[in-house]
């Protein structure tokens, strides 16, 4: 198989014509040994062929079968075959594979004793089987169990598996997994003997039984020995190439043997003391060898020995380091003896990385876990989710194909990455067959097929619904793209942005959007640099325009805590300027009905009393609502008011794609209704639970738990990351809830980014947030202190002291109200 | 720009009084006129200050911009947009706004308003 792969890749990659001669010992061209047992399910030898003889002819390859090489003359650079053919080489590639290792047990030569390696072996077994009643296999490894299955397929229903080690598949799975597998196999009719050492094979000319070291005897009339492999290194040994102490032709990463004109690949090659007895690393070696021959870059870097197979209907898989224990790993085990399922994953002690694992009975997650492991994809905060799936009503966990990077190798047999597959899909390969044709993904062991399908579907879906989200006729970019451009070019005013990246003269869509981006990036005074006229009316006049053309004023009251003195000031201001007052939903006081020209004076008084802008007019942080907390409440666990104030003061003035609200509750009674906020914090015995992406509004949505039991510092760090990530990636005028609903991968993805730092953006997001926090100034203070800004707060440019005479009020419950629309 | 007998050029303000690419409201007798300095286009526009949609005196506080080549203003209340050239509503409503001619002389801005409006 590996030799064939080499031919295939060499022909495909070589730019000039090559004289390529293939010698094979067997009577047929290369065939699929991985699926050898399918021979007994009726697959013919022809069907198992990797390519017909004509393929070789078409590619200009001379194929010589049934004629093994007997001798290599390194000096003359020639080989001589069994039939006396002599061929000269520039390069010789040994892909001689391995033979079954037959332990020196007395009696192995008796009739009815087989090995399980080639189609010829199978044919021999096939002709013997009808006479056999009791079968046995020596070797409870991967191949041994395959052979046991073959025995059952051949009609030898009473079949025993003899394993020397204390468990089945000792190299791949652990005791618990092995015991479950054993139970499963026994229920299917196999008899398993472990810790059993065969001493002698009994019988006259043919086998009649086996005697073990513990002196027990098993009557048997057919035996398959599958006790491991030994590399076919005889030729290499004979011509003086370096071989390993326990066999195998020593190669370097270029697949060169000790003679650089001779390469070795596959199971005959010994790389860093290891024989790779699987097809995928063999293919990888073939690719490395081709690369060496053609002067390309690819080398062999060792290979992961993860495997997945179906043994007599039972899924068995192991990946990464399946056995790691102790201080190096935390292990999560899921076992369901009822259904015959055993799963184990080994997680790095910090819970971030998947180190390896074992799956028995249900290996559907194998590819995903293997990729998670290989690509070091950061695990969700509850790593058991990767085994059990996200529970509790949330949709598809973060471990879907979407979480894999483009470099993730999906098909290890053919070394095809996720990015390769998606780009083929984008080029029009829309089905699994198309993909198989154009990049061969899924044509090897087939284990990756479900994942290839997922990638095809996902790519198609993404393609189908991907409408380029441009801002308006003036900017051919999405908000996120434009934000990146503005940052990159360090632009500070709307006009500059329009000149550099836009066309036309702007509009009411792109102006506030760009103004908001500028504010989110630099947090400079929003009225400066000519940006005032790019602001929506509310931001332009730092107040909320109301019916009739007057404005409302909302001073910040962090956490809803206010002193009597400040309350009095608000009352006095309201009285002096005849304002309607109302307590808002965000625990502060709104003063309505202020004339534009009164705003600076109103604010002067408020600022003098220690108030700041409440940004009720901006797409910015509004309030952080709090319950009274542990300072007064007999149920309170922590001081929710202090924490709310701290947080509100941290994020005040920060502009975002939409308004942001927060809440802090001092206990689970949740009086602050924090779970209806963009970020909601609820005290627990051990710290704070952080919920995000909730909102009220027309489509209420509860915030989802992002992380639990956080200390205050971590909680703020996560909010920093969360808010900054939202600010940087959300579409314009999108609240966090809607943003999350659109976010591919949903909450699990967000949690990965924020908590597990899967994008490695954590520090950057925190730094950006900190710089916004550091740049904060009260914009009302800046406005009233600057005569040029202050001048803008008048209704008539040519009569600044006059108020708009069309403004009229009615009276209601001893206060004024705006006159109804005409 | 041709002066006619009926036109009266009324001084509104100085150029510096009007924010670049924005508007102000000018009081002319009992009239409220929205005056815009469209700096990007090097143009000045004037319209009625009242948005015909909800009769709010607010157009001068609106954002200006363009739709295709047409200069426009968006009312801050409900974002109805009107052509600054023709006064036509660009948001598909039947209403339109009055427009006035503007002249800039030596840093001073003048509006042309007919006698019968005053």
Interface residues (C-beta under 8 A of the other chain):
Chain A: X473 X474 X495 X498 X504 X505 X506 X507 X508 X510 X511 X512 X530 X532 X533 X534 X536 X537 X538 X540 X541 X545 X547 X548 X549 X792 X795 X796 X797 X798 X799 X802 X804 X806 X807 X821 X822
Chain B: X12 X13 X17 X18 X19 X20 X21 X22 X24 X25 X26 X27 X32 X35 X38 X40 X41 X50 X54 X55 X56 X57 X58 X61 X62 X63 X64 X65 X66 X67 X68 X71 X72 X74 X76 X77 X79 X81
